[in-house]
Amino acid sequence: MVMKYFLFGCLLFTISFIHAQVNRDSSFVIDLNHVYTDQELDEVPHFPDGDQGFREIYSLIRYPADAREKGIKGKVTITVVIERDGSLTNAKVTKSVYPSLDAEALRVSKLITSRMIPGKINGIPVRSEYSFPIGYYLQ
């Protein structure tokens, strides 16, 4: 009996998920200047070579001396805009840890040269917001 309700719940969830993924009707107008969130996209932005873009980020990070000396660690969250051509712009700290860690994360995010595959709506590349953490850990 419990299994029947569980399967029914899974079926309802799947139907609602599929319904949400169906393309918008033809009257939907895409604003090419608007910055879309993940929830508004049909396809979210990503690096074309998987983790290579993140390896580039982590290879550039330098742990600030003042934070190291004070034993400060944590994750700084950076949010960028992925442009229609896949370039990263408008980097900002959206979750702060410590001023020098934040500044280093921001510095590194502005050095990223890898282009991303932009987010898409109905197959059309659009500007979208993308957030990623940069972790600082002491050993």
Secondary structure, DSSP 8 states (H G I E B T S, - for coil): -HHHHHHHHHHHHHHHHHHHHS---TT----TTS-B-GGG-SB--B-TTTTHHHHHHHHH----HHHHHHT--EEEEEEEEE-TTS-EEEEEEEE-S-HHHHHHHHHHHTT-----B--EETTEE--EEEEEEEEE---
